[in-house]
């Protein structure tokens, strides 16, 4: 199938390219398959304003490859120590092995902005100590939410099921801020040439 064949229409005018579960072959794509996938993504460029790639946690080869294909990288982490460790590991690999220097940081499941900023400062302190010339930009935080698991179970957006919840309001604010940003065609090397047509609107 082509990617066009398997797109699913989602809420609010978005299209979703669904992942799979339990298919080992998709976690071990060959270089030829990865290149084919990126070429297919370029074909979707004319109908796509913003492409959001949600990778798995960790630093396996597929995650690194598709993270490098993105124009920007948003590192999402929670206040848990293991999450902080994983986030730093991703930044370290992308910085030292692939010369990626700019990252945006989003804190998830924080009790408050104070806690989110504390997590961001911890990550910044470690990065400043061990990594040279990287830039970490605080994007904001998503509060710990009781309404979010309910939305996940019902397979609906939390902004639909609980629009007045703090969690939903933060998602709306974050989406609006990202949508208002000017999209630039400036790339930082790696494998961006596949995405040129996608982001030059």
N, C-alpha and C positions, 0 to 999 in steps of 0.2 A: 504494500500500500504506500501511497505518497502521504506526506504529512497532511496535505489538504484533505485527503480521504478520511483521516481519523480525528480531525478537529471536532471538538464538542462545543456547542454554544452554551455559554454560561450566563449568569445574571449581569445586568447592567451593560450589555453590549460587548462583553469580553468573550474571547474564544479560549478554550483550554486544550492544550495538547496533553492528553492523559498519559501518565506513567503506567508501569506494569508492576506486578508483585509476584515474586517467586520465579522469575525467569532469569536464570543465571547468565544466559548469553548476553543480556542487555547490560549486565554489570561488567562485561569483559569485551567491549566493542573493539574491533580491529581498527587500525589507522584508516583503512579504506572506508569502513562503515562510519567512522566519525566524520570524515571529509564529506561523504555522501549526505549525512545528516545536516551538516552546516550548509551545504549547497541547497538542500531542500528548504532550510530556514530562510535562505536568501530569496527563494521563490515566493515566500509569504510576505516579503517586505512591502509590497504595494498596498496591502490591506492592513498593515500593522503600524500603529503609532508608537507603542512602547511594548517591548518584549521583556518579560520578567522570567528569569530562569531560577527556579527553586531547586537548588542542589541538595543532595543528602549531606548529613554531617560527616566530618572526617576528611581525609586528604587522599582518597584513592585516585587512580589515574583519570577516571571519567570526570570526577568532580573538578580536579585541577584543569583538565582540558577545557571543559565548558565554562569554567570560571574565567579562564584566559580569553575565551571568545567574547565575553561581555565587555561592554564599553565602560561600565562602572561596576564596582563591587561593594555590596552592602553586607558586612559581617554582622550576623544576628547572634547575640549571646544572652544568656540569662545570668542571674546572680550566683548560680551554682559554680563552685570551684572547677568542676570538670569542664563546664562550658567555657570558662575563661581560658583554661588550658588548651582546649580545642581551637578556640578563636585565635589565640597567639600562634599555635602551630600552623594554622592556615596562613596567617599573615607572614610568618617566617619563611615558609616554603615559597610563597608567591614573590616575596621580596628578594630573598637570597638566590633563588634558582631561576626566577623568571623576570626579575627586574621590575616588578610592579611596586609602585611607591605610594599610591593614593588609595585609601580605604575609607569607607563611611561605616560608622558603627551605630547599630540599633540595638537597644537593650530591651529584651522581652521579659514579661512576667515579673516586673519590678513592683515592689510595694509602693514606691513613691519616686518622684524625680530625684530626691536626695539619694536614695539607694542606687538608682540608675547612674547618676553622676559618679558615685563612689566606685561602681564597677568600671565605668569608663576611665576613671583616673588610675585604677589598678592596672588596666590593660595598657594605658599610655605609659605608665611608669616602667613596666617591664619592657615595652617596645623601645622606649627611649634609652634604656640601659643596654640592651643587647642588639638592637637593629639601628642601622644608620640611615639617615635621610628618608624616612618614611613619614607620611602625613596621615593622621587619624582624625576624621571629622565626625563630631558627635551629631547624629541625625535625630535623636530623640529616644523616647521609650514607649513601650506598650505596657499598661498596668496589668498586674495580676488580676484575672477576671474570673468570676464564677459563671458569667453568662457565656463565655467562649466555649467551654466543653459542651454545653447544651446545644449551641449552634453546630458544633462539629458532629455531634450525634444525629442531629436532624438534617445534616448535609446542606446547611444553608449559611449564608453570610451572617456574621454577628451584627453587621450594620443593618440587616433586615429584621433579624429576630429580636434584637435589643438595641435599637438605634440611639437610645438615650443613655446607655451604659458608658462609663468612662473608657472602656476598652474600644467600643465602636467609635466614640468621638475622636480618640487618638488615631485610629486607623484613617478616618476621614481627613483629619488634619494632615497626617503624613502624606496621604495620597495627593491631596491638594497642593502641598508644598512641592512634591516631586513633579507633578504635572505642570506646575507654573515655571519650572526651571527651563532655561533655554537649552535645547538639545544642540550639541556641537558635533561636528564631524571629526574633531581632533581625536586621534587614536594614540595609544601608547605602545605600538608594536605588536608583538606576539602574532595572533592569528586574526586580527581585526578586519583584514581585507574582505572577509566573507560577509561582514555586516555593514559595509559602507552604504549600500543601497537601502538598508533597513533604517538607518538612523539619519541620513541626509534627507530631511523632509522638505 
